[in-house]
Amino acid sequence: MRRAILTFIIALNVFAAVTLADEGMWPLDSLDKLPWKDLRERGLKLSSEEILALKDAVVLLGGGTGSFVSPQGLVITNHHVAYGAIQFQSTARENFIANGFLAKTREEELPAPGYTASVLVDFRDVTREVLAATKPEMSDAERQQAIDRRRNEIAREAEKRAPGLRATVVDMLSGKRYMLYVYQEFKDVRLVYAPPASVGEYGGEIDNWMWPRHTGDFSFMRVYAGPDGNPAPYSKDNVPYRPKRWLKLATKPVREGDFVMVLGYPGTTMRYRSSYSIAFNQNVTYPRQIAFYSDLIRLLEEEGNKDPELRVRFASRLKGLYNSLKYMQGMVEGLKKTRLVAKKQEQERQFQAFLQRRPDFQQRYGDVLPSIEKLYRELSTYEAKQAVLGYFNFSTVFSFARTIWYWADERAKPPEERDPGFNEEELPRVKENFQNAERNLHVPTDKRILALVLRRAAQLPEGQRIQALEPVLGNWKGEVLDQRIERFVDSLYAGTKVIDLNERLKMLGMTKAEIEQLGDPLIRFAAELRKESKELEDRYRAFSGAVTRLRGLLIEGFQAWRGGALYPDANRTLRLTYGTVCGYSPRDAVWYKWATTLRGVVEKDTGEDPFDCPEPLKEIAASRDYGRYVHPDLKDVMVNFLADLDITGGNSGSPVLNGKGELVGVAFDGNYEAMTSDFVFDPDLTRAISVNIGYVLFIADRLNKAENVLRELGVR
């Protein structure tokens, strides 16, 4: 009964004290807020200083997280985090996705274009510096623009301290605090070892976000530096980076009931959002994205089925879309099933009742929720148009044209009038992105994507139509509309030079006047859409400024009402979360155990993708020849395990550590029943799924014979 009451309180009150459960993604400057006595009793052996020092071993890697596991810059991460690099180097003839990849020497390691590995070197509170740029008489839009500009100025100033630094100023607790994070950003990252898809993607999209899971979702990459040890572009003269710290592999396997913790870079959570925000996501944003992503996936699948080479080219893109689609579908299902909007509304009614009893608080917080409601009503009058304008960037060729025009247009403005995010020093990165995109560009498919977006634009309601498209779309329907869209797209692609790599690189250096003289139809089209996008960006900046200010007040008000320690929402900065290895009950009469084993891998085998278990694994399972990889409790090779860790997207590849700070696993997913954890943490349901480090070693040893990797890890 006590457990049921506790669960209800936490589900209803996201502002409750963290001591009620292992909830929270804690920044490293907030370690003093943790319940240290309790953590030590549960098995934590490290001090706060020792945990802080581990930041040197954890890297912001691509779209996820990784960790150093050797003094030679070797990084372990997820297979799906390294997937872009695996796909980039694959062809239909030499398919590293399907067959796996192993570099037996440093010379065989493959470049991972577009990947960077960032190591945190400094962080500090810059709230006063940021807010000093604001004035009481500013409108919300002016205030937000001033804040954005000052944040970028502080970051750029920090980057000048040394070569190879990248800095960012992030918002904590909806503008209550601002923190500067400074990283060493390494641009030479190489692929070392990835298991075949029959291990690294075992279960595919069927098992994605699901438990029980049997996936060897791991890969190894290496970070390289210049001969002086500092970040440098890819070069044959570069040497493996020597990190200050690297993680030791645990000598004892993780067991049920063990204390574990994660250090990683979670992406985004929305724990302190109002009912209006949650309802808008549930009823508007997610359904629209689900529909568009579903159409885009079908299009790419159709194109990929025409040609094995295209299937490889589109593999990474499709994987990301599949993952996002299932996430959003699960989110809508979970929000409705848990009735989170209704629970939030009840919470807000209680808050308003509290304010009625406290006139001093009523004066400060009484208008917060009504004002937020008004903002979301206003947002609904233009958000659909803004979303469709954003979909145009799914066309790679259009995104080239948009970027070329953006750079020329911003350069032509006085510095004080430029977009706050514009930075001339980013030009080399933009050129690199243009070059990397060439590998997977397929113009016929790209044309189909642009046509798909145009059809979405044709469905926009009155009042949100894109004016630049009215001559093309008008009120036409059906086959006539399709023909008009097809002719329009053909004319854009036939007349543009943006498709040519050398031409688009040259355009990045041109002035606005020079770009206009080219008369390129696709750039001209991008410029017209930019005008309408800019108008909406200005409106959205006003919305963002106002809602951020109000969310900060709401958090402040709830804390005054309820009390308790607060952690900021995830924002892609390094966080610590901790918990216990345990199973869960997803529904009546069902209990999921805490771990899966090799036996389960074989039980799922169908001989066909995505359940095509490699023959050597089936032979080992049949003979039970597990050797030193047998788990003492499970009497089998442990594959994946669960823990009630508070993680989200971006944590993929994060190290899972025991109480001594040793690596016991690599986090790679959450469970479907708790996908709403981005909005609310439920201790009974929220679980992180990790691959057991013992299974990583087992696959490297018994399946792929990766002797060089095992030696470097110190297990040979």
QUIPEHU-V589079 format. One record per residue. N is the residue number from 1. RES is the residue in three letters. NEAR is the number of other ideal C-beta (glycine too) atoms within 12 Angstrom. D_FIRST is the distance of its C-alpha to the first C-alpha in Angstrom with 1 decimal. Layout:
# QUIPEHU-V589079
N_RES_NEAR_D_FIRST, N_RES_NEAR_D_FIRST
This chain:
# QUIPEHU-V589079
1_MET_7_0.0, 2_ARG_9_3.8, 3_ARG_15_5.4, 4_ALA_12_5.1, 5_ILE_13_6.3, 6_LEU_21_8.6, 7_THR_26_9.9, 8_PHE_22_10.8, 9_ILE_25_12.5, 10_ILE_37_14.5, 11_ALA_35_15.5, 12_LEU_30_16.7, 13_ASN_32_18.2, 14_VAL_42_20.5, 15_PHE_36_22.1, 16_ALA_31_19.2, 17_ALA_22_20.2, 18_VAL_31_20.5, 19_THR_21_18.9, 20_LEU_30_15.4, 21_ALA_34_16.2, 22_ASP_39_19.5, 23_GLU_40_20.7, 24_GLY_44_24.3, 25_MET_46_27.9, 26_TRP_37_29.7, 27_PRO_38_33.4, 28_LEU_34_35.4, 29_ASP_27_36.4, 30_SER_29_32.8, 31_LEU_32_31.9, 32_ASP_16_32.0, 33_LYS_22_28.8, 34_LEU_30_26.8, 35_PRO_23_24.7, 36_TRP_19_27.5, 37_LYS_10_26.3, 38_ASP_18_23.0, 39_LEU_30_25.0, 40_ARG_17_27.6, 41_GLU_12_25.1, 42_ARG_23_23.8, 43_GLY_26_27.4, 44_LEU_31_29.3, 45_LYS_19_32.9, 46_LEU_27_34.6, 47_SER_19_35.4, 48_SER_21_35.2, 49_GLU_13_39.0, 50_GLU_23_38.7, 51_ILE_37_36.1, 52_LEU_26_38.4, 53_ALA_22_41.3, 54_LEU_38_39.6, 55_LYS_41_40.4, 56_ASP_29_43.8, 57_ALA_39_42.5, 58_VAL_49_40.5, 59_VAL_48_42.4, 60_LEU_43_42.0, 61_LEU_46_43.4, 62_GLY_38_44.4, 63_GLY_31_41.3, 64_GLY_46_38.9, 65_THR_46_38.8, 66_GLY_53_40.5, 67_SER_52_41.1, 68_PHE_40_44.3, 69_VAL_43_44.4, 70_SER_33_48.0, 71_PRO_22_50.6, 72_GLN_28_52.5, 73_GLY_40_50.2, 74_LEU_43_48.4, 75_VAL_55_45.2, 76_ILE_50_42.3, 77_THR_52_40.5, 78_ASN_49_39.2, 79_HIS_46_41.6, 80_HIS_43_40.6, 81_VAL_48_41.4, 82_ALA_50_44.8, 83_TYR_43_45.3, 84_GLY_41_47.7, 85_ALA_45_50.0, 86_ILE_44_49.9, 87_GLN_40_50.7, 88_PHE_33_53.4, 89_GLN_35_55.3, 90_SER_33_55.0, 91_THR_23_57.5, 92_ALA_19_57.6, 93_ARG_11_60.0, 94_GLU_16_58.1, 95_ASN_23_54.4, 96_PHE_36_52.2, 97_ILE_41_49.1, 98_ALA_29_49.7, 99_ASN_24_51.4, 100_GLY_36_49.9, 101_PHE_38_51.9, 102_LEU_29_52.9, 103_ALA_30_55.4, 104_LYS_19_56.9, 105_THR_15_58.8, 106_ARG_21_58.4, 107_GLU_11_61.2, 108_GLU_17_59.3, 109_GLU_35_56.2, 110_LEU_34_56.1, 111_PRO_29_55.8, 112_ALA_42_52.7, 113_PRO_29_54.2, 114_GLY_30_52.0, 115_TYR_43_49.5, 116_THR_34_49.2, 117_ALA_46_47.3, 118_SER_37_46.4, 119_VAL_42_45.7, 120_LEU_41_44.4, 121_VAL_30_46.9, 122_ASP_26_46.0, 123_PHE_28_43.6, 124_ARG_24_43.8, 125_ASP_22_42.8, 126_VAL_31_45.4, 127_THR_26_43.8, 128_ARG_15_46.8, 129_GLU_23_49.3, 130_VAL_32_47.6, 131_LEU_26_47.1, 132_ALA_16_50.7, 133_ALA_26_51.9, 134_THR_28_50.4, 135_LYS_12_52.0, 136_PRO_9_50.6, 137_GLU_9_52.9, 138_MET_19_51.8, 139_SER_19_50.2, 140_ASP_28_46.9, 141_ALA_24_48.9, 142_GLU_22_51.4, 143_ARG_27_48.7, 144_GLN_32_46.9, 145_GLN_29_50.3, 146_ALA_27_51.2, 147_ILE_37_47.9, 148_ASP_32_48.3, 149_ARG_28_51.9, 150_ARG_27_51.2, 151_ARG_34_48.4, 152_ASN_30_50.9, 153_GLU_27_53.6, 154_ILE_33_51.5, 155_ALA_33_50.5, 156_ARG_26_54.2, 157_GLU_18_55.3, 158_ALA_27_52.9, 159_GLU_29_54.2, 160_LYS_16_57.7, 161_ARG_18_57.0, 162_ALA_19_57.6, 163_PRO_20_58.3, 164_GLY_30_55.5, 165_LEU_28_52.9, 166_ARG_34_50.5, 167_ALA_35_48.5, 168_THR_33_46.0, 169_VAL_39_44.6, 170_VAL_36_41.0, 171_ASP_36_39.0, 172_MET_35_35.8, 173_LEU_31_33.3, 174_SER_36_35.6, 175_GLY_36_38.7, 176_LYS_25_37.4, 177_ARG_32_38.7, 178_TYR_37_41.2, 179_MET_37_41.5, 180_LEU_38_44.6, 181_TYR_40_44.1, 182_VAL_33_47.2, 183_TYR_36_47.5, 184_GLN_35_50.3, 185_GLU_34_50.5, 186_PHE_44_52.1, 187_LYS_35_53.7, 188_ASP_37_54.8, 189_VAL_45_52.0, 190_ARG_44_52.8, 191_LEU_40_51.2, 192_VAL_48_51.3, 193_TYR_47_49.2, 194_ALA_49_47.0, 195_PRO_46_46.0, 196_PRO_33_47.0, 197_ALA_36_44.8, 198_SER_37_44.0, 199_VAL_40_41.9, 200_GLY_44_41.2, 201_GLU_42_40.3, 202_TYR_44_39.1, 203_GLY_37_37.2, 204_GLY_32_38.7, 205_GLU_27_37.2, 206_ILE_21_35.4, 207_ASP_30_33.1, 208_ASN_34_33.1, 209_TRP_35_29.6, 210_MET_29_28.2, 211_TRP_39_26.5, 212_PRO_33_27.6, 213_ARG_42_30.6, 214_HIS_43_33.8, 215_THR_45_35.9, 216_GLY_48_38.2, 217_ASP_45_37.9, 218_PHE_53_40.2, 219_SER_56_43.7, 220_PHE_51_46.0, 221_MET_49_48.2, 222_ARG_47_50.5, 223_VAL_51_51.2, 224_TYR_39_54.9, 225_ALA_33_56.7, 226_GLY_24_60.4, 227_PRO_16_62.5, 228_ASP_15_61.8, 229_GLY_23_58.0, 230_ASN_24_57.3, 231_PRO_32_56.0, 232_ALA_25_58.7, 233_PRO_26_59.2, 234_TYR_27_59.4, 235_SER_16_62.5, 236_LYS_16_63.8, 237_ASP_13_64.6, 238_ASN_28_61.0, 239_VAL_23_59.3, 240_PRO_30_55.7, 241_TYR_39_53.7, 242_ARG_24_52.9, 243_PRO_34_49.5, 244_LYS_20_48.8, 245_ARG_27_45.8, 246_TRP_35_44.4, 247_LEU_38_41.4, 248_LYS_26_41.6, 249_LEU_37_40.1, 250_ALA_29_37.5, 251_THR_17_39.1, 252_LYS_20_35.9, 253_PRO_37_33.6, 254_VAL_44_30.1, 255_ARG_26_27.4, 256_GLU_22_23.7, 257_GLY_20_21.7, 258_ASP_35_24.8, 259_PHE_33_24.9, 260_VAL_50_26.9, 261_MET_50_28.3, 262_VAL_47_30.4, 263_LEU_48_33.4, 264_GLY_49_34.6, 265_TYR_48_35.8, 266_PRO_42_33.2, 267_GLY_27_34.8, 268_THR_25_33.0, 269_THR_35_29.6, 270_MET_33_28.9, 271_ARG_42_25.7, 272_TYR_40_27.2, 273_ARG_38_28.8, 274_SER_39_28.8, 275_SER_35_27.9, 276_TYR_32_31.7, 277_SER_36_32.0, 278_ILE_38_29.1, 279_ALA_32_30.5, 280_PHE_31_33.9, 281_ASN_34_32.9, 282_GLN_33_30.9, 283_ASN_22_33.7, 284_VAL_25_36.8, 285_THR_28_37.1, 286_TYR_33_35.2, 287_PRO_25_36.6, 288_ARG_29_40.1, 289_GLN_31_39.8, 290_ILE_27_38.4, 291_ALA_26_41.5, 292_PHE_32_43.9, 293_TYR_30_42.5, 294_SER_22_42.5, 295_ASP_26_46.2, 296_LEU_35_47.1, 297_ILE_30_45.6, 298_ARG_21_47.5, 299_LEU_33_50.7, 300_LEU_34_50.4, 301_GLU_23_49.6, 302_GLU_21_52.7, 303_GLU_29_54.8, 304_GLY_26_53.5, 305_ASN_16_54.2, 306_LYS_18_57.8, 307_ASP_17_58.5, 308_PRO_19_56.8, 309_GLU_23_57.8, 310_LEU_27_56.0, 311_ARG_30_52.9, 312_VAL_32_52.9, 313_ARG_33_53.7, 314_PHE_36_50.8, 315_ALA_36_48.2, 316_SER_37_46.7, 317_ARG_36_46.7, 318_LEU_35_45.1, 319_LYS_37_42.4, 320_GLY_30_41.4, 321_LEU_30_41.5, 322_TYR_32_39.4, 323_ASN_34_36.7, 324_SER_30_36.7, 325_LEU_30_36.7, 326_LYS_31_33.7, 327_TYR_33_31.9, 328_MET_31_32.7, 329_GLN_26_32.0, 330_GLY_30_28.5, 331_MET_38_28.0, 332_VAL_31_28.9, 333_GLU_23_26.9, 334_GLY_36_23.8, 335_LEU_36_24.4, 336_LYS_22_24.8, 337_LYS_24_21.9, 338_THR_32_19.4, 339_ARG_20_21.3, 340_LEU_38_21.6, 341_VAL_29_24.7, 342_ALA_20_23.0, 343_LYS_28_20.1, 344_LYS_38_22.9, 345_GLN_21_24.9, 346_GLU_19_22.2, 347_GLN_35_21.8, 348_GLU_35_25.6, 349_ARG_17_25.8, 350_GLN_22_23.6, 351_PHE_35_25.9, 352_GLN_27_29.0, 353_ALA_16_27.8, 354_PHE_22_27.4, 355_LEU_28_30.9, 356_GLN_16_32.3, 357_ARG_14_31.3, 358_ARG_18_32.9, 359_PRO_12_36.5, 360_ASP_14_37.1, 361_PHE_24_34.4, 362_GLN_21_35.4, 363_GLN_14_38.8, 364_ARG_19_37.8, 365_TYR_32_34.8, 366_GLY_23_35.3, 367_ASP_22_37.4, 368_VAL_34_35.4, 369_LEU_33_33.3, 370_PRO_19_36.2, 371_SER_24_38.5, 372_ILE_36_36.3, 373_GLU_24_36.2, 374_LYS_20_40.0, 375_LEU_32_40.4, 376_TYR_30_38.5, 377_ARG_18_40.6, 378_GLU_21_43.7, 379_LEU_31_42.5, 380_SER_25_42.2, 381_THR_21_46.0, 382_TYR_29_47.0, 383_GLU_30_44.2, 384_ALA_31_45.1, 385_LYS_35_48.7, 386_GLN_33_47.5, 387_ALA_33_45.4, 388_VAL_36_48.3, 389_LEU_37_50.6, 390_GLY_29_48.3, 391_TYR_34_48.4, 392_PHE_41_52.1, 393_ASN_25_51.3, 394_PHE_35_50.1, 395_SER_38_53.9, 396_THR_36_55.1, 397_VAL_42_58.6, 398_PHE_42_57.6, 399_SER_31_55.5, 400_PHE_41_58.6, 401_ALA_42_60.6, 402_ARG_35_57.9, 403_THR_36_57.8, 404_ILE_43_61.6, 405_TRP_38_61.9, 406_TYR_35_59.1, 407_TRP_37_60.9, 408_ALA_31_64.3, 409_ASP_28_63.0, 410_GLU_27_61.1, 411_ARG_26_64.0, 412_ALA_21_66.4, 413_LYS_16_64.5, 414_PRO_9_65.0, 415_PRO_16_62.3, 416_GLU_12_60.7, 417_GLU_14_60.2, 418_ARG_21_58.7, 419_ASP_25_55.2, 420_PRO_29_53.0, 421_GLY_21_52.0, 422_PHE_27_55.6, 423_ASN_26_56.8, 424_GLU_17_60.2, 425_GLU_17_59.1, 426_GLU_23_56.7, 427_LEU_22_59.8, 428_PRO_17_60.0, 429_ARG_23_56.4, 430_VAL_28_57.1, 431_LYS_25_60.2, 432_GLU_24_58.3, 433_ASN_25_55.8, 434_PHE_35_58.7, 435_GLN_24_60.1, 436_ASN_26_56.9, 437_ALA_31_56.3, 438_GLU_27_59.6, 439_ARG_27_58.4, 440_ASN_32_56.0, 441_LEU_30_57.9, 442_HIS_29_59.1, 443_VAL_28_60.9, 444_PRO_21_60.7, 445_THR_34_57.0, 446_ASP_39_56.8, 447_LYS_32_58.9, 448_ARG_32_56.5, 449_ILE_38_53.6, 450_LEU_43_55.5, 451_ALA_36_56.4, 452_LEU_36_52.7, 453_VAL_36_51.9, 454_LEU_38_54.9, 455_ARG_32_53.5, 456_ARG_33_50.2, 457_ALA_36_52.4, 458_ALA_29_54.1, 459_GLN_26_50.9, 460_LEU_28_50.1, 461_PRO_16_50.1, 462_GLU_11_53.0, 463_GLY_13_52.7, 464_GLN_26_51.3, 465_ARG_25_54.1, 466_ILE_37_55.6, 467_GLN_22_59.1, 468_ALA_26_60.7, 469_LEU_33_59.8, 470_GLU_19_61.1, 471_PRO_15_64.6, 472_VAL_31_63.0, 473_LEU_28_60.1, 474_GLY_17_61.4, 475_ASN_14_60.2, 476_TRP_21_61.0, 477_LYS_15_58.8, 478_GLY_12_58.6, 479_GLU_10_61.4, 480_VAL_16_63.5, 481_LEU_23_60.7, 482_ASP_21_60.1, 483_GLN_16_63.8, 484_ARG_26_64.0, 485_ILE_31_61.1, 486_GLU_22_62.7, 487_ARG_19_66.1, 488_PHE_32_64.5, 489_VAL_35_62.6, 490_ASP_21_65.7, 491_SER_20_67.8, 492_LEU_35_65.4, 493_TYR_34_65.3, 494_ALA_17_69.0, 495_GLY_20_70.1, 496_THR_33_67.7, 497_LYS_27_68.5, 498_VAL_42_64.9, 499_ILE_32_64.4, 500_ASP_20_66.8, 501_LEU_24_65.2, 502_ASN_16_68.3, 503_GLU_25_68.8, 504_ARG_38_65.3, 505_LEU_26_65.5, 506_LYS_19_68.8, 507_MET_37_67.3, 508_LEU_34_64.7, 509_GLY_21_67.6, 510_MET_25_69.3, 511_THR_19_69.5, 512_LYS_22_68.3, 513_ALA_12_71.9, 514_GLU_21_72.5, 515_ILE_33_69.5, 516_GLU_19_70.6, 517_GLN_14_74.1, 518_LEU_27_72.7, 519_GLY_15_71.8, 520_ASP_34_69.0, 521_PRO_25_67.4, 522_LEU_44_63.9, 523_ILE_41_63.9, 524_ARG_26_65.4, 525_PHE_36_62.5, 526_ALA_37_59.9, 527_ALA_30_61.7, 528_GLU_26_61.4, 529_LEU_39_57.7, 530_ARG_32_57.3, 531_LYS_20_58.7, 532_GLU_30_56.0, 533_SER_32_53.3, 534_LYS_23_54.5, 535_GLU_20_54.2, 536_LEU_29_50.6, 537_GLU_28_49.9, 538_ASP_23_51.1, 539_ARG_26_48.9, 540_TYR_30_45.9, 541_ARG_29_46.7, 542_ALA_26_46.7, 543_PHE_34_43.3, 544_SER_29_42.0, 545_GLY_30_43.4, 546_ALA_32_42.0, 547_VAL_37_38.5, 548_THR_35_38.2, 549_ARG_33_39.3, 550_LEU_34_36.8, 551_ARG_36_33.9, 552_GLY_33_34.7, 553_LEU_32_34.6, 554_LEU_44_31.3, 555_ILE_35_29.8, 556_GLU_26_31.5, 557_GLY_36_30.2, 558_PHE_37_26.6, 559_GLN_26_26.9, 560_ALA_23_28.5, 561_TRP_27_25.7, 562_ARG_25_22.6, 563_GLY_16_24.3, 564_GLY_24_23.3, 565_ALA_23_25.4, 566_LEU_33_26.7, 567_TYR_39_28.0, 568_PRO_35_30.6, 569_ASP_39_30.3, 570_ALA_38_31.9, 571_ASN_31_35.7, 572_ARG_32_37.2, 573_THR_43_37.4, 574_LEU_46_36.4, 575_ARG_45_32.7, 576_LEU_45_30.5, 577_THR_46_27.0, 578_TYR_42_25.0, 579_GLY_41_22.1, 580_THR_34_21.3, 581_VAL_39_22.7, 582_CYS_30_19.9, 583_GLY_27_19.3, 584_TYR_32_16.9, 585_SER_21_15.7, 586_PRO_24_17.7, 587_ARG_13_16.9, 588_ASP_6_15.8, 589_ALA_6_17.1, 590_VAL_14_18.6, 591_TRP_16_18.3, 592_TYR_28_20.9, 593_LYS_24_22.3, 594_TRP_35_23.2, 595_ALA_42_27.0, 596_THR_37_29.8, 597_THR_36_33.2, 598_LEU_45_36.8, 599_ARG_28_36.3, 600_GLY_31_34.2, 601_VAL_39_37.0, 602_VAL_30_39.4, 603_GLU_20_37.3, 604_LYS_31_37.2, 605_ASP_25_41.0, 606_THR_17_43.1, 607_GLY_14_46.2, 608_GLU_12_46.0, 609_ASP_20_44.7, 610_PRO_29_41.8, 611_PHE_27_41.0, 612_ASP_24_44.3, 613_CYS_36_43.5, 614_PRO_30_46.5, 615_GLU_16_48.4, 616_PRO_25_48.4, 617_LEU_38_44.6, 618_LYS_24_44.7, 619_GLU_17_47.3, 620_ILE_28_45.3, 621_ALA_30_42.2, 622_ALA_16_44.5, 623_SER_14_46.1, 624_ARG_18_42.9, 625_ASP_19_45.2, 626_TYR_30_42.6, 627_GLY_16_44.5, 628_ARG_18_42.9, 629_TYR_33_40.3, 630_VAL_23_38.2, 631_HIS_32_34.6, 632_PRO_17_34.1, 633_ASP_20_30.6, 634_LEU_28_31.3, 635_LYS_15_34.9, 636_ASP_30_35.9, 637_VAL_41_36.6, 638_MET_42_33.4, 639_VAL_48_33.9, 640_ASN_49_30.9, 641_PHE_49_27.6, 642_LEU_47_24.3, 643_ALA_44_22.8, 644_ASP_39_20.3, 645_LEU_49_23.4, 646_ASP_43_24.0, 647_ILE_50_27.3, 648_THR_40_29.3, 649_GLY_38_32.9, 650_GLY_34_35.4, 651_ASN_47_33.3, 652_SER_43_34.9, 653_GLY_48_36.8, 654_SER_54_34.9, 655_PRO_53_35.0, 656_VAL_50_31.8, 657_LEU_43_32.3, 658_ASN_34_31.1, 659_GLY_29_30.8, 660_LYS_26_34.5, 661_GLY_37_35.3, 662_GLU_30_36.5, 663_LEU_47_36.2, 664_VAL_43_33.8, 665_GLY_47_33.6, 666_VAL_55_34.4, 667_ALA_53_31.8, 668_PHE_55_32.9, 669_ASP_44_30.2, 670_GLY_44_26.8, 671_ASN_37_24.8, 672_TYR_32_25.4, 673_GLU_29_21.9, 674_ALA_42_21.5, 675_MET_38_25.0, 676_THR_41_23.8, 677_SER_47_22.9, 678_ASP_39_26.3, 679_PHE_37_24.8, 680_VAL_42_21.2, 681_PHE_42_19.4, 682_ASP_40_16.2, 683_PRO_33_15.0, 684_ASP_32_13.4, 685_LEU_34_16.7, 686_THR_44_19.5, 687_ARG_45_21.8, 688_ALA_48_25.4, 689_ILE_48_27.7, 690_SER_52_30.5, 691_VAL_48_33.5, 692_ASN_46_33.8, 693_ILE_43_36.9, 694_GLY_43_37.9, 695_TYR_47_38.2, 696_VAL_50_40.3, 697_LEU_43_42.7, 698_PHE_39_42.6, 699_ILE_45_43.8, 700_ALA_38_46.3, 701_ASP_29_47.7, 702_ARG_31_47.6, 703_LEU_33_48.0, 704_ASN_35_49.9, 705_LYS_18_51.8, 706_ALA_32_51.1, 707_GLU_19_52.8, 708_ASN_28_53.8, 709_VAL_40_50.2, 710_LEU_27_48.9, 711_ARG_17_51.7, 712_GLU_31_50.8, 713_LEU_32_47.2, 714_GLY_19_48.5, 715_VAL_26_47.3, 716_ARG_16_50.8
